[in-house]
Amino acid sequence: MGPNASREVRERLLGVAAALGLIPALAPFLALGCAIARGTPAAPVLEFRIDLGAKTQFFEGEPIYAVLELRNSGHDTVRINPFGTAANWFRWSLRRLDGTPVPGGGLAWIDYIGCLRSPCRLDDKPLAPGAVLYQPLVVQASWGERGPLSSGFHLDHLAPNGYRLEASFRFTDSPAAWVTASSISFRVRPRAPREDAVYAEFARWGAIGVRDWTRENLDSALAWVSRRLAVDSADPFCLQLLTSSAGRLPVDSVWLVKYYDLVLAIAEAQATQPSGAAAASWVAGSGFKHFGHPTVDVPSRLGNTLAGEVARKLADKYNR
């Protein structure tokens, strides 16, 4: 069908729509059709969301894991800024339910080397149709008041209250290229006695000065994590203790095998939750296979779960 025939069809449709009084309702679709006919590219279809998993309530002091997800739901590849909580193209806020802001908002994690001079231009990256980018994070690593876990674990304090987390990502340098996630609400409640006991044990590890850690401390930390996972495979503190103890002292391959075994155990046990995704990112983006497990396929072990998806993305990235 040639351009004249297409124009004739449009004119007939307009005539019918006018007779039925449908011009206002059909105007957006007619405009889209005309834009496509002229060859104007459609706007990128990006979906941005914050995933807290199945939980909307956390006890005071519990690390609150979240995953940021950016999905290309369109049919064309979109070139985007590096995805993450970097300044200038990522905005987020945490407010109490009464609207008062929570202090913080610093960078949670950056997965690239930034510019060393100004003006700065970072290369954009292609996001294929159907592709998803993930960034696991811990809310208190960026938001909250200073508290008992701030020094040892870099986790600030969120007092019992209701909270609302909002975020937007600017995917290109255009001021209009923002995609906004639906806000997420959650509540922090006081600890129950059983939770208070576990929290106190965890906090004691944070009280050890950075320069005061010994090999005995590292071995004890692994043993504590192993015991906690045997009691509660969903324990929220284990991953934080492992990731914060890594790098405290030089260690041998035997210790590293035990360490990565525990991180992988957390990823498997909590695979459907953001905490499992965080554990998967710690394993899949590391030298895991070089420490006693050269044939372990982490993404396959985690299957079709959130942690498995995160592991697959990182495996593809680092194993190219």
Rosetta silent file (secondary structure, phi, psi, omega in degrees, C-alpha in Angstrom):
SEQUENCE: MGPNASREVRERLLGVAAALGLIPALAPFLALGCAIARGTPAAPVLEFRIDLGAKTQFFEGEPIYAVLELRNSGHDTVRINPFGTAANWFRWSLRRLDGTPVPGGGLAWIDYIGCLRSPCRLDDKPLAPGAVLYQPLVVQASWGERGPLSSGFHLDHLAPNGYRLEASFRFTDSPAAWVTASSISFRVRPRAPREDAVYAEFARWGAIGVRDWTRENLDSALAWVSRRLAVDSADPFCLQLLTSSAGRLPVDSVWLVKYYDLVLAIAEAQATQPSGAAAASWVAGSGFKHFGHPTVDVPSRLGNTLAGEVARKLADKYNR
SCORE:     score description
SCORE:     0.000 S_00000001
   1 L     0.000  123.561 -176.234    0.000    0.000    0.000 S_00000001
   2 L   -79.668  175.862 -177.720    1.551    3.268   -1.125 S_00000001
   3 H   -63.370  -33.785 -179.880    1.629    6.600    0.718 S_00000001
   4 H   -66.809  -40.962  178.680   -1.452    7.897   -1.157 S_00000001
   5 H   -64.049  -40.676  178.880   -3.481    4.870   -0.085 S_00000001
   6 H   -62.318  -41.888  178.666   -2.311    5.310    3.527 S_00000001
   7 H   -63.233  -39.110  179.724   -3.370    8.953    3.438 S_00000001
   8 H   -63.897  -41.663  178.565   -6.770    7.950    2.022 S_00000001
   9 H   -62.684  -43.268 -179.868   -7.286    5.438    4.838 S_00000001
  10 H   -62.154  -40.830 -179.315   -6.373    8.053    7.461 S_00000001
  11 H   -65.340  -38.594  177.747   -8.792   10.548    5.917 S_00000001
  12 H   -64.996  -42.228  178.159  -11.611    7.988    5.991 S_00000001
  13 H   -62.669  -40.812  177.705  -10.866    7.162    9.627 S_00000001
  14 H   -62.753  -39.723  179.180  -10.868   10.841   10.511 S_00000001
  15 H   -63.654  -44.827  178.300  -14.213   11.280    8.801 S_00000001
  16 H   -64.272  -43.896 -179.297  -15.775    8.402   10.725 S_00000001
  17 H   -62.299  -40.183  179.281  -14.243    9.587   14.011 S_00000001
  18 H   -64.347  -40.694 -179.336  -15.538   13.135   13.445 S_00000001
  19 H   -64.407  -32.077 -178.588  -19.035   11.819   12.727 S_00000001
  20 H   -93.441   -0.010 -179.730  -19.004    9.845   15.980 S_00000001
  21 L    71.344   30.133 -175.200  -17.458   12.651   18.057 S_00000001
  22 L  -103.412    5.201 -176.308  -14.333   10.603   18.812 S_00000001
  23 H   -56.002  -47.564 -179.110  -11.639   13.033   17.625 S_00000001
  24 H   -59.878  -39.337 -177.910  -10.548   14.088   21.183 S_00000001
  25 H   -71.244  -34.280 -176.063  -10.249   10.475   22.329 S_00000001
  26 H   -89.834   -7.975 -174.613   -8.406    9.305   19.214 S_00000001
  27 H   -54.612  -45.982 -179.309   -6.099   12.301   18.899 S_00000001
  28 H   -61.478  -37.930 -177.892   -3.125   10.745   20.775 S_00000001
  29 H   -72.502  -36.544  177.116   -3.296    7.558   18.685 S_00000001
  30 H   -65.618  -38.662  179.212   -3.628    9.484   15.414 S_00000001
  31 H   -65.498  -40.832  178.353   -0.615   11.592   16.383 S_00000001
  32 H   -63.385  -41.950  179.053    1.383    8.447   17.158 S_00000001
  33 H   -62.720  -40.436  178.519    0.391    6.931   13.824 S_00000001
  34 H   -65.927  -38.331 -179.874    1.455   10.047   11.965 S_00000001
  35 H   -64.806  -41.632  179.043    4.769   10.112   13.816 S_00000001
  36 H   -66.319  -39.231  179.000    5.449    6.495   12.895 S_00000001
  37 H   -61.821  -33.694  179.822    4.445    7.168    9.283 S_00000001
  38 L   -82.700   -4.483  179.004    6.975   10.002    9.151 S_00000001
  39 L    86.575   14.295  179.052    9.653    7.684   10.591 S_00000001
  40 L   -73.331  127.425 -178.172    9.945    9.445   13.971 S_00000001
  41 L   -66.885  142.479  177.582   11.440    7.013   16.525 S_00000001
  42 L   -71.414  152.699  178.691    9.226    6.080   19.455 S_00000001
  43 L   -65.710  146.903  178.585   10.275    7.206   22.923 S_00000001
  44 L   -58.569  143.290  178.350   12.236    4.615   24.939 S_00000001
  45 L  -109.066   94.309 -179.314   10.075    2.361   27.104 S_00000001
  46 E  -113.819  138.498  176.660   11.981    1.952   30.358 S_00000001
  47 E  -116.469  127.374 -178.638   10.570    0.607   33.615 S_00000001
  48 E  -120.695  129.801 -179.514   12.293    1.487   36.885 S_00000001
  49 E  -143.581  158.069  175.258   11.311   -0.133   40.179 S_00000001
  50 E  -110.586  125.902 -176.810   12.455   -0.592   43.754 S_00000001
  51 E  -112.364  116.530  173.438   12.176   -4.157   45.059 S_00000001
  52 L  -101.653    6.017 -177.757   12.020   -4.795   48.802 S_00000001
  53 L    77.066 -151.735 -176.302   10.944   -8.382   48.311 S_00000001
  54 L   -84.144   -5.386 -173.513    8.028   -9.803   50.243 S_00000001
  55 L   -97.069  139.765  172.256    8.698   -7.742   53.379 S_00000001
  56 L  -124.728   -0.175  179.898    7.136   -4.423   54.291 S_00000001
  57 E  -135.180  135.310 -177.378    8.039   -4.517   57.991 S_00000001
  58 E  -134.641  149.980  176.881   11.485   -4.734   59.581 S_00000001
  59 E   -85.787  156.584 -175.940   12.677   -4.709   63.158 S_00000001
  60 L   -58.722  126.790 -179.295   14.838   -1.858   64.439 S_00000001
  61 L    92.750  -11.259  178.842   18.472   -2.389   63.439 S_00000001
  62 L   -72.120  128.872  175.101   17.688   -5.021   60.807 S_00000001
  63 L   -60.875  128.654 -177.907   19.568   -4.356   57.530 S_00000001
  64 L  -102.302  105.565 -179.083   16.934   -3.449   54.910 S_00000001
  65 E   -86.857  142.727  175.691   17.979   -4.851   51.545 S_00000001
  66 E  -141.360  160.243  174.522   16.556   -3.504   48.301 S_00000001
  67 E  -128.855  126.908  171.981   17.219   -4.013   44.605 S_00000001
  68 E   -87.395  133.778 -178.414   16.939   -1.281   41.992 S_00000001
  69 E  -128.172  131.116  174.548   15.749   -2.660   38.644 S_00000001
  70 E  -122.799  119.277 -175.591   15.777   -0.953   35.252 S_00000001
  71 E  -119.099  136.361  172.242   14.056   -2.851   32.424 S_00000001
  72 E   -90.792  103.017 -178.208   13.855   -2.050   28.706 S_00000001
  73 L   -93.365    4.356 -179.883   10.271   -2.982   27.868 S_00000001
  74 L   -89.826 -169.468 -177.824   10.447   -1.592   24.342 S_00000001
  75 L  -105.158   -1.814 -177.368   11.428   -3.119   21.019 S_00000001
  76 L  -122.180  150.720  174.111   14.595   -1.078   20.440 S_00000001
  77 L   -67.980  136.898  179.987   17.977   -0.938   22.128 S_00000001
  78 E  -117.528  131.415  175.374   18.317    2.142   24.333 S_00000001
  79 E   -90.631  127.348 -172.932   21.646    3.740   25.186 S_00000001
  80 E  -129.925  160.136  170.532   21.652    4.827   28.822 S_00000001
  81 L   -63.123  156.642  175.516   23.902    6.392   31.416 S_00000001
  82 L   -53.461  128.061 -173.694   25.683    3.918   33.720 S_00000001
  83 L   -82.633  132.866  178.519   22.936    2.594   35.965 S_00000001
  84 L   155.749 -170.387 -174.556   23.286    3.044   39.700 S_00000001
  85 L   -91.723   32.952  179.161   23.158    5.522   42.528 S_00000001
  86 L   -73.428  149.545 -179.174   25.704    7.931   41.031 S_00000001
  87 L   -63.974  160.705  175.430   25.128   11.638   41.475 S_00000001
  88 L    83.034  -42.304  179.732   23.561   13.812   38.767 S_00000001
  89 L  -117.557    9.619  173.309   21.477   11.126   37.076 S_00000001
  90 E  -131.256  126.638  177.600   20.103    9.309   40.115 S_00000001
  91 E  -125.980  134.730  174.652   17.805   10.961   42.629 S_00000001
  92 E  -150.497  160.659 -179.079   16.262    9.337   45.648 S_00000001
  93 E  -148.962  150.057  173.428   14.757   10.285   48.966 S_00000001
  94 E  -125.524  123.860 -179.686   13.619    8.608   52.152 S_00000001
  95 E  -127.285  148.760  169.928   10.886   10.276   54.170 S_00000001
  96 E   -71.101  161.230 -174.799    8.942    9.370   57.233 S_00000001
  97 L   -65.750  -15.871  174.350    5.260    8.915   56.585 S_00000001
  98 L   -84.145    2.646  176.444    4.595   12.363   58.065 S_00000001
  99 L    95.179   -9.220 -179.145    6.697   13.788   55.218 S_00000001
 100 L   -74.220  136.747 -176.789    9.814   14.723   57.200 S_00000001
 101 E   -75.447  147.396  173.837   13.057   13.812   55.390 S_00000001
 102 L   -93.056  133.984  179.569   15.520   11.250   56.728 S_00000001
 103 L   -63.298  150.305  177.427   19.137   12.427   56.632 S_00000001
 104 E   129.061 -148.062 -179.340   21.469   10.785   54.132 S_00000001
 105 L   102.293   11.130  178.291   21.311   10.035   50.460 S_00000001
 106 L   -68.691  174.948 -178.187   24.991    9.382   49.863 S_00000001
 107 L   -68.150  130.485  178.409   26.205    6.961   47.234 S_00000001
 108 L   -84.802  -38.578 -177.254   25.344    3.359   48.025 S_00000001
 109 L  -170.190  139.025  177.706   27.558    1.716   45.422 S_00000001
 110 L  -127.063  130.598 -173.509   29.254    2.716   42.165 S_00000001
 111 L  -110.026   36.138  176.985   30.195    0.105   39.564 S_00000001
 112 L  -159.504  167.017  176.334   32.511    2.160   37.374 S_00000001
 113 L   -93.005  120.726 -176.039   35.502    4.472   37.586 S_00000001
 114 L   -75.948  176.086  179.681   34.297    8.053   37.550 S_00000001
 115 L   -75.342  147.776 -179.838   35.823   11.032   35.791 S_00000001
 116 L  -102.983   -3.948  177.854   38.809   12.704   37.349 S_00000001
 117 L  -143.137  164.402 -179.338   38.310   16.085   35.730 S_00000001
 118 L  -115.516  144.577   -1.763   35.472   18.399   34.760 S_00000001
 119 L   -71.181  153.477 -174.158   33.550   18.548   32.506 S_00000001
 120 L  -109.924  134.162  177.246   32.932   14.819   32.771 S_00000001
 121 L  -132.004  111.528  177.355   31.535   12.606   30.021 S_00000001
 122 L   -97.625  141.545 -179.387   30.870    8.948   30.770 S_00000001
 123 L   -65.405  134.942  173.785   30.148    6.553   27.937 S_00000001
 124 L   -77.203  165.259 -174.099   26.547    5.484   27.680 S_00000001
 125 E  -129.708  145.265 -179.256   25.781    1.778   27.501 S_00000001
 126 E   -78.060  137.391  173.546   23.313   -0.208   25.375 S_00000001
 127 E  -119.748  108.100 -173.981   20.278   -1.793   27.030 S_00000001
 128 L   -71.079  159.850  175.980   18.749   -4.363   24.683 S_00000001
 129 L   -55.615  131.128 -179.753   15.004   -5.023   24.416 S_00000001
 130 L    82.915   -9.276 -177.585   13.886   -7.098   27.388 S_00000001
 131 L   -75.985  151.447 -179.333   17.180   -6.598   29.241 S_00000001
 132 E  -130.466  139.151  172.829   17.217   -5.737   32.941 S_00000001
 133 E  -110.710  143.819 -177.459   19.869   -4.056   35.087 S_00000001
 134 E  -127.117  145.256  168.153   20.058   -4.661   38.835 S_00000001
 135 E  -139.765  106.467  173.891   21.688   -2.926   41.756 S_00000001
 136 E   -75.213  148.568  177.745   21.355   -4.468   45.222 S_00000001
 137 E  -157.356  169.196  174.545   21.854   -2.136   48.177 S_00000001
 138 E  -114.661  126.092 -173.803   21.171   -1.708   51.886 S_00000001
 139 H   -57.885  -44.446 -176.233   18.937    1.256   52.739 S_00000001
 140 H   -72.979   -6.723  173.205   20.771    2.153   55.966 S_00000001
 141 H   -71.558  -15.877 -179.599   24.080    2.329   54.098 S_00000001
 142 L  -123.732  -21.788 -171.959   22.779    5.637   52.738 S_00000001
 143 E  -129.688  142.890  174.336   19.946    6.763   55.028 S_00000001
 144 L   130.144  174.554  174.739   19.451    7.267   58.740 S_00000001
 145 E   -89.582  156.067  175.460   20.897    8.841   61.872 S_00000001
 146 L   -62.697  138.858 -176.887   24.236    7.781   63.280 S_00000001
 147 L  -150.869 -165.863 -175.273   23.801    4.838   65.614 S_00000001
 148 L   -60.860  -25.320 -176.497   25.478    1.774   67.150 S_00000001
 149 L  -100.396    2.693 -173.697   26.196    0.166   63.750 S_00000001
 150 H   -67.862  -40.957 -175.966   27.442    3.297   61.958 S_00000001
 151 H   -78.767  -49.925 -174.185   31.143    2.889   62.693 S_00000001
 152 H   -76.640  -32.527 -174.873   31.630   -0.869   62.487 S_00000001
 153 H  -122.901   -0.822 -178.784   29.195   -1.688   59.679 S_00000001
 154 L    57.492   35.779  176.192   28.472    1.716   58.055 S_00000001
 155 L  -115.948  118.291 -179.698   24.778    1.167   58.721 S_00000001
 156 L   -83.230  175.085 -169.876   22.892    4.146   60.103 S_00000001
 157 E  -102.827  129.327  170.994   19.872    3.995   62.388 S_00000001
 158 L  -111.340  113.418 -178.856   16.219    4.122   61.349 S_00000001
 159 L   -70.750  157.890  176.937   14.006    4.570   64.398 S_00000001
 160 L   -53.396  123.662 -176.637   10.636    2.802   64.620 S_00000001
 161 E   178.214  175.751  170.438    8.349    4.633   62.202 S_00000001
 162 E   -97.670  147.229 -175.973    6.820    4.380   58.756 S_00000001
 163 E  -137.293  153.579  175.691    8.965    5.324   55.745 S_00000001
 164 E  -131.023  124.369 -178.979    8.548    6.002   52.051 S_00000001
 165 E  -106.043  129.515  179.618   11.412    5.485   49.573 S_00000001
 166 E  -128.129  150.529 -178.851   11.337    7.219   46.177 S_00000001
 167 E  -154.416  147.355  175.023   13.829    7.146   43.287 S_00000001
 168 E  -138.528  150.020 -178.949   14.293    8.471   39.747 S_00000001
 169 E  -130.988  127.601  176.843   16.932    7.737   37.113 S_00000001
 170 E   -95.233  109.630 -168.845   17.932   10.013   34.210 S_00000001
 171 L   -84.157  -15.166  171.878   18.890    7.604   31.464 S_00000001
 172 L  -134.968 -179.519 -179.454   20.409   10.162   29.049 S_00000001
 173 L   -75.950   -7.748  179.033   21.839   13.658   29.350 S_00000001
 174 L   -66.967  133.283  178.419   18.514   15.176   28.339 S_00000001
 175 L   -60.495  -20.403 -178.345   16.856   17.016   31.269 S_00000001
 176 L   -93.236   -1.747 -172.665   13.574   15.351   30.264 S_00000001
 177 L   -90.908   54.652  178.222   14.924   11.787   30.233 S_00000001
 178 E  -102.961  139.398  171.114   13.849   10.802   33.738 S_00000001
 179 E  -121.769  130.482 -172.072   12.134    7.533   34.631 S_00000001
 180 E  -112.761  133.774  177.124   10.559    7.362   38.081 S_00000001
 181 L   -82.565  151.253  171.361    9.929    4.286   40.194 S_00000001
 182 L   -64.483  137.952 -179.406    6.730    3.838   42.158 S_00000001
 183 L   -65.258  150.819 -179.389    7.386    4.792   45.766 S_00000001
 184 E  -118.782  130.082  177.829    7.813    1.979   48.283 S_00000001
 185 E  -108.554  142.109  176.286    6.503    2.183   51.847 S_00000001
 186 E  -149.544  166.588 -178.075    7.781    0.128   54.764 S_00000001
 187 E  -127.503  140.523  172.151    7.692    0.193   58.546 S_00000001
 188 E  -107.217  126.817 -178.203   10.402   -0.237   61.184 S_00000001
 189 E  -114.944  163.035  174.984    9.120   -1.653   64.485 S_00000001
 190 L   -62.750  152.782  179.859   10.792   -2.160   67.887 S_00000001
 191 L   -73.069  144.468  169.447   12.751   -5.384   68.311 S_00000001
 192 L   -80.112  162.413 -177.925   11.240   -8.398   70.043 S_00000001
 193 H   -54.437  -42.824  179.954   13.345   -9.972   72.848 S_00000001
 194 H   -63.520  -41.807  178.276   14.643  -12.774   70.592 S_00000001
 195 H   -66.900  -34.329 -179.915   15.627  -10.236   67.911 S_00000001
 196 H   -63.619  -37.798 -179.525   17.240   -8.046   70.552 S_00000001
 197 H   -66.525  -44.394 -179.841   19.566  -10.892   71.581 S_00000001
 198 H   -67.583  -40.361  178.168   20.720  -11.569   68.003 S_00000001
 199 H   -59.554  -42.927 -179.602   21.136   -7.844   67.333 S_00000001
 200 H   -62.253  -40.428  177.095   23.346   -7.513   70.428 S_00000001
 201 H   -62.189  -44.706  179.708   25.557  -10.369   69.205 S_00000001
 202 H   -63.485  -43.864 -177.358   25.869   -8.757   65.779 S_00000001
 203 H   -62.370  -30.700  179.356   26.593   -5.305   67.243 S_00000001
 204 H   -62.507  -33.330  176.818   29.510   -6.718   69.265 S_00000001
 205 H   -65.626  -38.143  179.341   31.318   -7.527   66.021 S_00000001
 206 H   -69.263  -20.671 -179.402   30.918   -3.929   64.933 S_00000001
 207 L   -77.293  -12.770  177.981   32.434   -2.717   68.184 S_00000001
 208 L   -75.001  125.697 -179.901   35.795   -4.278   67.284 S_00000001
 209 L   -61.013  149.689 -178.013   38.060   -1.550   65.915 S_00000001
 210 H   -54.537  -40.293 -177.516   39.144   -1.853   62.301 S_00000001
 211 H   -86.128   -2.815 -176.399   42.783   -2.242   63.345 S_00000001
 212 H   -98.614   -3.103 -179.940   41.963   -4.588   66.215 S_00000001
 213 L   -67.847  142.170  177.668   40.696   -7.530   64.183 S_00000001
 214 L  -122.541  170.768  176.142   42.745  -10.721   64.444 S_00000001
 215 H   -62.150  -34.604  177.247   42.712  -13.983   62.542 S_00000001
 216 H   -62.797  -38.008  176.571   40.892  -15.480   65.524 S_00000001
 217 H   -62.326  -43.129 -179.415   38.189  -12.820   65.077 S_00000001
 218 H   -63.284  -43.934  178.792   37.827  -13.724   61.407 S_00000001
 219 H   -64.258  -40.005  179.117   37.535  -17.429   62.198 S_00000001
 220 H   -66.094  -35.733  178.505   35.013  -16.692   64.940 S_00000001
 221 H   -63.511  -43.258  177.521   32.984  -14.535   62.552 S_00000001
 222 H   -63.171  -40.637  179.980   32.708  -17.407   60.076 S_00000001
 223 H   -65.251  -40.252  178.768   31.703  -19.773   62.864 S_00000001
 224 H   -62.743  -44.461  178.852   29.038  -17.337   64.104 S_00000001
 225 H   -61.184  -43.764 -179.853   27.578  -16.988   60.605 S_00000001
 226 H   -60.410  -43.056  178.991   27.522  -20.771   60.187 S_00000001
 227 H   -66.228  -41.689 -178.469   25.674  -21.213   63.492 S_00000001
 228 H   -64.828  -42.405 -179.802   23.195  -18.450   62.712 S_00000001
 229 H   -66.363  -31.464  177.300   22.348  -19.881   59.278 S_00000001
 230 H   -67.476  -32.943  179.446   21.780  -23.304   60.833 S_00000001
 231 H   -82.444  -43.022 -175.443   19.240  -21.740   63.211 S_00000001
 232 L  -145.177  101.578 -177.615   17.698  -19.251   60.761 S_00000001
 233 L   -67.597  -14.387  178.383   18.556  -19.438   57.051 S_00000001
 234 L   -98.159   13.801 -178.230   16.860  -16.038   56.566 S_00000001
 235 L   -51.056  128.298 -176.194   19.078  -14.309   59.142 S_00000001
 236 L   -84.373  -10.476 -174.756   19.481  -10.665   58.024 S_00000001
 237 L   -93.830  -22.435 -170.715   22.831  -10.053   59.759 S_00000001
 238 H   -59.679  -46.761 -177.940   25.017  -12.818   58.318 S_00000001
 239 H   -64.505  -37.961  178.960   25.755  -11.229   54.956 S_00000001
 240 H   -62.649  -40.328  179.044   26.578   -7.900   56.586 S_00000001
 241 H   -66.879  -41.347 -179.933   29.105   -9.532   58.889 S_00000001
 242 H   -64.601  -48.703 -175.786   30.726  -11.423   56.021 S_00000001
 243 H   -68.708  -30.005  179.996   30.992   -8.454   53.669 S_00000001
 244 H   -81.157  -25.118  179.854   32.305   -6.151   56.398 S_00000001
 245 H   -83.276  -21.255  179.296   34.909   -8.635   57.648 S_00000001
 246 L   -61.863  133.561  177.541   36.325   -9.275   54.174 S_00000001
 247 L    85.702    0.229  179.225   39.600   -7.466   53.666 S_00000001
 248 L   -65.141  -39.602 -177.628   40.245   -6.846   57.356 S_00000001
 249 L  -143.266  157.415  171.285   43.387   -8.974   57.262 S_00000001
 250 L   -62.454  136.869 -179.528   45.365  -11.004   54.733 S_00000001
 251 L  -132.359  165.724  179.899   43.879  -14.507   54.615 S_00000001
 252 L   -97.382  174.994 -176.498   44.704  -17.794   52.940 S_00000001
 253 H   -66.555  -29.310  178.747   42.720  -19.752   50.362 S_00000001
 254 H   -62.443  -45.402  178.555   41.323  -22.113   53.009 S_00000001
 255 H   -63.996  -40.416 -178.124   39.612  -19.218   54.783 S_00000001
 256 H   -65.564  -36.139  177.003   38.362  -17.828   51.474 S_00000001
 257 H   -61.059  -46.590  178.454   36.776  -21.160   50.526 S_00000001
 258 H   -62.438  -40.528 -178.823   34.832  -21.165   53.802 S_00000001
 259 H   -61.149  -52.418 -177.263   33.938  -17.509   53.319 S_00000001
 260 H   -69.855  -29.714  174.480   32.542  -17.905   49.799 S_00000001
 261 H   -60.292  -41.111 -179.369   30.741  -21.120   50.754 S_00000001
 262 H   -70.928  -40.164  178.087   28.825  -19.144   53.381 S_00000001
 263 H   -63.129  -42.263  178.369   28.041  -16.256   51.026 S_00000001
 264 H   -65.588  -36.730  177.331   26.747  -18.739   48.441 S_00000001
 265 H   -61.594  -38.364  177.166   24.689  -20.483   51.149 S_00000001
 266 H   -66.964  -43.354  179.322   23.024  -17.132   51.923 S_00000001
 267 H   -59.774  -39.992  179.958   22.380  -16.494   48.225 S_00000001
 268 H   -71.692  -44.564 -176.512   20.713  -19.907   47.912 S_00000001
 269 H   -69.320  -30.527 -176.266   18.676  -19.707   51.122 S_00000001
 270 L  -116.252   32.261 -169.724   17.477  -16.155   50.421 S_00000001
 271 L   -62.505  -27.437 -178.148   17.419  -16.387   46.609 S_00000001
 272 L   -88.522   -2.909 -174.780   13.974  -14.830   46.154 S_00000001
 273 L  -112.096  158.710  177.690   14.779  -11.833   48.349 S_00000001
 274 H   -56.530  -31.947  177.653   16.952   -8.724   47.829 S_00000001
 275 H   -64.211  -37.449  175.902   19.378  -10.008   50.475 S_00000001
 276 H   -66.522  -37.214  176.656   19.940  -13.109   48.336 S_00000001
 277 H   -63.965  -39.370  177.582   20.515  -10.890   45.306 S_00000001
 278 H   -63.994  -41.920  177.598   23.107   -8.933   47.286 S_00000001
 279 H   -63.768  -40.653  179.395   24.856  -12.175   48.254 S_00000001
 280 H   -62.418  -39.882  179.459   24.759  -13.330   44.628 S_00000001
 281 H   -66.099  -31.976  179.128   26.371  -10.087   43.477 S_00000001
 282 H   -70.756  -34.664 -178.824   29.129  -10.583   46.048 S_00000001
 283 H   -82.591  -52.194 -172.026   29.817  -14.105   44.783 S_00000001
 284 H   -67.914  -25.200  179.670   29.281  -13.815   41.031 S_00000001
 285 L   -94.715   14.459 -175.252   31.363  -10.665   40.716 S_00000001
 286 L  -116.816 -169.614  176.483   34.295  -12.104   42.633 S_00000001
 287 L   -92.302   35.960 -174.252   37.000  -14.703   42.218 S_00000001
 288 H   -49.908  -49.283 -172.767   34.746  -17.414   43.663 S_00000001
 289 H   -68.503  -12.315 -178.611   35.693  -20.130   41.200 S_00000001
 290 H   -87.891   -4.383 -176.292   39.378  -19.665   41.921 S_00000001
 291 L  -117.756   68.302  172.797   39.061  -20.726   45.566 S_00000001
 292 L    89.157   -3.029 -177.119   38.304  -24.431   45.540 S_00000001
 293 L  -135.049   61.760 -174.580   35.257  -24.323   43.231 S_00000001
 294 L   -67.809  -19.679 -175.945   36.468  -24.030   39.640 S_00000001
 295 L  -108.503    2.417 -177.446   33.403  -25.739   38.150 S_00000001
 296 L   -72.310  124.880  175.650   30.595  -24.168   40.204 S_00000001
 297 L   -98.645   95.822 -174.416   28.052  -22.388   38.013 S_00000001
 298 H   -59.957  -47.224  179.528   26.587  -19.875   40.462 S_00000001
 299 H   -57.606  -39.877  179.352   23.701  -18.673   38.219 S_00000001
 300 H   -67.508  -36.144  178.118   22.572  -22.260   37.620 S_00000001
 301 H   -62.455  -33.342 -175.732   22.742  -23.027   41.343 S_00000001
 302 H   -89.739  -13.614  173.220   20.423  -20.087   42.024 S_00000001
 303 L    64.300 -154.716 -177.700   17.970  -20.952   39.244 S_00000001
 304 L   -88.104   66.071  178.607   15.127  -18.696   38.115 S_00000001
 305 L  -125.683  171.798  176.339   15.181  -16.431   41.145 S_00000001
 306 H   -58.855  -44.019  178.172   16.040  -12.802   41.733 S_00000001
 307 H   -63.067  -38.408  178.110   19.466  -13.865   42.984 S_00000001
 308 H   -63.793  -40.621  178.552   19.897  -16.062   39.908 S_00000001
 309 H   -64.283  -43.739  178.460   19.072  -13.170   37.570 S_00000001
 310 H   -62.601  -43.122  179.732   21.556  -10.896   39.318 S_00000001
 311 H   -62.777  -40.667  179.291   24.225  -13.610   39.207 S_00000001
 312 H   -63.323  -42.368  179.206   23.660  -14.170   35.478 S_00000001
 313 H   -61.200  -45.169 -178.850   24.023  -10.473   34.719 S_00000001
 314 H   -70.614  -37.231  177.534   27.274  -10.228   36.647 S_00000001
 315 H   -62.071  -42.996  178.059   28.640  -13.480   35.221 S_00000001
 316 H   -62.202  -40.167 -176.289   27.994  -12.163   31.700 S_00000001
 317 H   -68.039  -47.104 -172.214   29.638   -8.862   32.581 S_00000001
 318 H   -89.823  -12.400 -177.830   32.794  -10.179   34.211 S_00000001
 319 L  -106.351   13.141  178.553   33.341  -13.301   32.099 S_00000001
 320 L   -66.580    0.000    0.000   33.290  -11.648   28.683 S_00000001
